[in-house]
């Protein structure tokens, strides 16, 4: 009888384990990355072959408690969908897979794919030594396409959203993630996941844009303790694995404000003037920053983007706050007088420059302007938009294909949902880069309501195992009685 009972218990145990195993199954995905490069599509989405990996929604920037974080994670999680799953509907959601239940759609969001891993940022959830949460700091993670293999790579020690910069860059056969939080400049080696702190007191940095050809060098400044030296400037080389100090004139202050491939932009403030200079990396390394290159613009600038092609001569667009009025300027590479492209009040954020076009947003619209002609095309209007976040992807030919953005959920005119009951969360939408219908990408329904009730399943599994065990034992006892045991 004991041997029979042991066999029955073993069978029931196996059934129980199988039930729990089914409960613990992970996200099923058939994503396979065929690219050896970094797949970066604006930090909002990553387009991997026939799949879109994206942040489903956008969370409030005012997360202060874990309860608020968990509530935001109900909509602002990491998800994936096949391109052919988009249904072209402004009001209804396609079905997507939830990869990670973390807040990846937020003010300091950044994500990309490298190899078969997704790299993503979330608000820091670790407590400080005083047992407090500081969600404005940022944690960087990696995981597989199924959400498994999660690893935390870096937690910033501060985060100034106005000055912070994050770049995923390849150099040679290796890939790196540079994170400047406004004070500390770190470099994560994506092959070894090791972190190197380049500077713990940086005041400005110049990093290339994602996907650009570059020389493996980044530039940064630090404050100076000298009464005659305005500040200090450095070049860090990935090849040399060290920093080299650059020459800054006495009583002058340097601020790096951008980089485009081999061109470095920096503002030089002397006792007599302030101007932005441009120089090649070679010129910067071989001479004083006071005499390197040439004067680019007679004031401080930021947000430098290269443009050119089609009917437009190559050059740059940039933001200038000269004369107290912020505006977007266009400057030809030949150094002609710059022209105002977008005046103050015409835009909230400049999103993307591509060829002859500059894409920009307001709180209710997304448009692009043809630089060579001045023609404006509006892609999205009359929506409540998170204006500073944009994703994009390309056709195989390299032309811009789609724009991705966050907006509050739209309701059809005949929808009878009461105003006070309407969902005001921000979800991901998409529109063709040349105009057309706007489509909802983010899943509107609360994903937790669509997930299995784990507690219920576990309870049923246990109850089912016990019942099955009872049935088996009863059958065994009946058989043994019938046989006269």
N, C-alpha and C positions, 0 to 999 in steps of 0.2 A: 504493500500500500504506500509506503514512504517513497519508493522509487517512482511509482506512478504519480504521486503528488509532486515530487520534484520536477518531473517532466512537464506536468501541467503548469506549475509556477514558472518554469523557464519559458514555456510557450507564451504565457500571459505577459511575462516581462518583455519578451521580444516584441509582442504586439504593442505594448505600452511605449517602448523605445521608438518603434516605428512611427507611432502616432505623434510623439514629441518631435521626432525628426522631421515629420511633415510640417509641423507647426513652425519649426525654426528654419525653413527653407529660405534662401536669399532671392533677391531680384533676378529674374531670368532675363538675360539679354543676349542678343546675337551680334553685338557690336564688335567689329574687328578693325583695327586701325592699320591701314596699309601705308601710311606716311611715316617717314623717318624724321620729318621736321616737326617743329612745334606747331600744333594746330591752335591758332589764336584767331578768334573772330570777334574782337571787341571786348572780351571779358564777360559778356552777357550770355553768349552761346559759344559752342564749339561744334562745328559741322564735321562729322567723321563719316566719310563715305555717304551712306544713305541715311544716316542718323543725325539728329540734332540733340546735343546735350545742353541743357539750359537751366537757368533758375526760374522756377515756375511763377513766382510772384516777387514783389518788392515789399520789404518790411519797413515799418516806421524806423526812423533814425533815433528814436527816443526809448530804446530798450534799456531798462534799468534793473529789472529783476528776472529771475529764471522763469517765473510764471509768464512774464511778457515774452521772453525768448521762446518758450515752448508754444505759446499762442501764435507767434509770428511764424514758427516752423511749420505750422499747419498749411500755410500757403506758399512760403518762400523757400521751399526745399529744392534740392537738386534732382532733376528728372531727365528723361530721354524720350524721344519719339521718332518714329520713322518719318522721313520727309513726305511719303505718300499718305501719312496719317492725317496731315493737315486738311481740314474739310472746307476751307475757304469761307468760314462763317464768322461773322462779327459777334454773334451772341452765344453760340454754344461751343463747348470745349471738346477737343478731340481726346481720345484716351491715351494717356502717357504712363510711363513707368517711373515710379519713385525710386531714386537711387540712394539718396541719403536724406534723413530727416533732420537736417541742420538748416540754419538760416544762411543761405548762400546769396540770396537777393537782398542786398542792403547797400548803404551809402558807399562803403569801401570794398564792394564786391570785385573779385578778379578771379577768372577761371580760364583754364586752357587744358589741352590734352597733349601728352608727350608719351610716345610708345603706347602701351595699353593701360595707362594710368590717367586719371583725371586729377588735376591740381586745382584746389579751390580755397577761397578765404571765407572765414566765418567770424562773427563777433567773438572776442575772447570770452570764454566761459570759466576760466580759472579764477580763483579767489586770490586776493592780495594777502600779504602777511597780516593785515588787519581784518581779515575775514570778510572782505568786500569784493563785489564784482565790479570790474571796469570793462563794460561791453564795448566801449569806444576803441579799445585796443583790438588788434587783429591777429587771429591765428591762421596759419597756412597749413593745409593738409594735402595728402594724396590718398587715392583709393583706386580700386579696379573698377571696370565698367559695371560690375554687379554690386558695387558698394563695399565689397570685402577688401581686406588688406589695408584698412585705414591706418595712416601714420601721420602724426603731427610733426611738421618740419621746423616751424618757427613761431614764436609768440613775440609780437612787438612789445617794446617797453613803453611806448607812447604811440600816438598817431594824430598828426596834424593833417586833416583832410585837405586843407588848402595848399599844402606844399608837398605832401607825400607823393611818391612815385613808385610804381611796381612795373617791372619788365621781365618777361620770359624771353630769353635770348639764346641762340645757338652760336657757338664759336668753334669752328672746325667741326669735329665729330661730337663734341660735348655740348650739353645744355645747362643753362643756369637760370636761376630766378633771383633777380636783384630787388631788394626791398629797402626803400628809403622811407622811414616813418616820420620824417621832418626833423629828426635829430640823429638817428643811428642808421648807417648804411651797411646792410648785410648782403652777402652773396651765398645762395644755396646751390651747391653742386647737385644736379638732379640725378647724376649717376650714382654717387656715393651717399647722397642726402646729408653730407657734411655742411656745416654753416661756418662761414668766415665773416667776422666783423671787420669791415674795411675801415670804418670810422665810427666812433661813438659820440662824436660832436660835430657832425657835418651841418653846415648852414645852407648849402645849395649843392645840387648835383646836375650833371648832364649825362643822360643815358640815351642810347639810340632807340628808335621806335621798333616795335616788334616786326620781325621779318626783314629788316634792313641789313645790307652788307655793312660790316664794321670791322675794326681792327682789334677788338678785344680789350679796349681801354675805356675806362669810365673816369669822369672828372668830378672833383668836389672841392669845396672850400671849408675852412674852419676859421673860427675867430682867432685873433692874435693877442698875445699878452703884452706885446710891445707898444709903446706909446707912439712910435714912428711908423709902425707897420699896420696898414689898414686891416688886412686879414691874410690868410695863407691859402694857397691853391695847390692841389695835388692831382696827379694822374695815377690811377691804379691799373696795372696790367695783369690780365689773366695768365698770359704766357710767363711773365716774370714772377707772378704771385707776390707782388710787393708794390708799394706806393713810392712815387718820386715827386719831390716838391718842385713846383714851377716858380718861375720868377715873377714876382709882383712888385711894381714900383713902390717906393716909400710913400706914405701918406695916401695911398690909393686903395680902394676896396673893389674886389671882384665878386661878381655874382654870376654863376653859370645859369643860363636860362633856356638852354635847349641844344639839341644836336640833330642833324639830318645826315646820315651816312658819314662822310668824312668832314663835313662842315660843323664846326663848333661855334656856338653863339654864347656870348657872355657880356654882361654889363660892366663897364669900367667907370667908376666914380672917382674923379680926381678933385683936388681943391677948387678947380675952375669949372668943371663940367661933368655931365653924365651922358654917356652914349653907349649903344650896343655895338659890339664889334663882331665880326665873323672871321674865322681863320680855319685853315686845315689843321688836322692833328699834328702834322709835321711842323707847321709854323709855330704852333703853341709850344711844342717841346723844345724848339731850337732857339727861342728868343724870349724876351720879356713880353708879358701879356699886354704891356702898354703899346708895343710896336708891332705885335703879331697881326697879320692879316690887314683888314681895313675896317673903317667905320661903316656899319650897316644901316643904323638908324639913330637919330639924335635923341633917343629917350630909352627908357627900360621897356622891354617887351617880354611876352610869354606865349605859350601855346603855339609854337612854331610848327607848321606843317608844309611839306613840299607839295607843289602843284605843277601842272604842265602837261602838254599833250593836246592832241586834236588841234583846235584853233588857238591854243594858249601857249605863249612862250613860257619856258620853265622858270620857276621862281618859288616864292614862299608866301603863305598867308600867316599872319601873326596878330596877337592881341596887343594893343597899346592903350595906355591910360594917359597919354600925353594931353596937356592942357585941361586936365581934370575930367575928360570925357572918354570913357572906354569905347573902343571901336575895333573892328577887324580890318586889317590893312592887307593889301596885295603888293608885293615887291618883286619885280623881275630880277633874275639872277645877275643880269648885266649891271644892276645898281641904279636903274632909273628911279625917278621920284616915285615914292609909293602912293597908291590911291586908296581911298576909303572903300572897302567892299561892303561892310555892314556897319551902319551907324548905331550908336547907343539907342536902345529902345526897339530896334528891329529884331533882336534875338535875345534869348536867355542863355543858351549854350551853343557853341560850335561843336558839332559831333564828329565830322569826318570830312577830309579833303580827298578827292579822287579825280585825277586828270584835270578836267576843266570845270569841275563842280565842287562846291562846298555845301555840305549838309548842315543844317542848323535847326534849333528847336525854340519854341516858346512853351509856356505852360499848357497850351491847348493845341499846338500844331507842330508838324515837322515839314520842312521845305528844303529845296536845294536851289542854289543860284548858279547859273552858268556864268563863270567869271569873265569870259571873253565878250559876252553880249549883254550881261546884266539881267537876263531873263530869269524870272522866279517861277518855280513850279512847286505847288503845295501838294504833298503826299498825304498828309493826315491833318484833319482839322476838327474842331468842336469835340475834342476828347480831353480829359484831364490827364496830363502826361507827367511822368517823372522825367524831367527835361534833360538831365545830364547823363543818362545811361542809354547806350546804343550798342547793338550787335549788328553784324553784317556777314554776308557770304558772297561768293563769286561764282560765275559760270566757269566752265572748264577753260574758256577762252581768256579768262582773267578779268572780264568785265564785271562790274558790281551787279549783284543779282537781287538780294533782298536786304531790307532793313528790319531789325528787331527792336522793340521798345516796350516799356511798361506804361500801362494806362489803367485807369479805373474801369471796372466792368461796365459794359454798355448793355442797356435794356431796350428791347424793341418798343416802338410806340404803343403797340396794343398790349404790352405786358401789364398785368394787373397787380404786380407786386407793389405793396404800399411803400411809399418813399422811405419811411422809417425802418423798413425791413430790408431795404436793398443793400447789397454787398458793395462796400466802398473800397475794398482791397484793390491793390494794383496787380495786374496779371500781364504776362508777356503776350504781345501782339506782333504781327509781321505785316509788311507791305512791300510790294515790288519797289526796287530802287528807282524806277522810272514812273511809278504811279499805278494805281489800280485799286482793287478791293482790299480792305483791311481785314485780316483774319486773326482770330483768337488762337493762341498757341498754348498758353498756360491752362492747366486744369482748374476749373472753378470750384468743383465740389471738394469738400474737405476730405483729403485722402485717408484720414484716420477712420472716417465713416465707411470707407470702401475696403478697409483692411480686415482680415479675419479677427474675430474677438479671441485673442490668445487665451485669456483666462477661461472663457467658455469652452474652447477647444480642449484645453488641458483638462478641465474638469470632466468633460464628456469622455476624453481618452481614458482617464482614471476609472470613471464609472463603468465605461465599456469593458475595460480590462478586468475589473472585478466581476462584472456580470458574466463575461466569457469564462473566467476562471470557475465561477460557480457552476455554470452549465457543464463545463468539462468534468469537474469533480463529480457532479451529480450523475453524469453519464457513466463515468468510470465506476462509481459505487454501484449503479444499477447493473452494469455488465458483470461486475465481480459477484454480486449477489446471485445473478441469474446462473452464473457458472459454478456457484457453490463455494466461492473463496471465503 
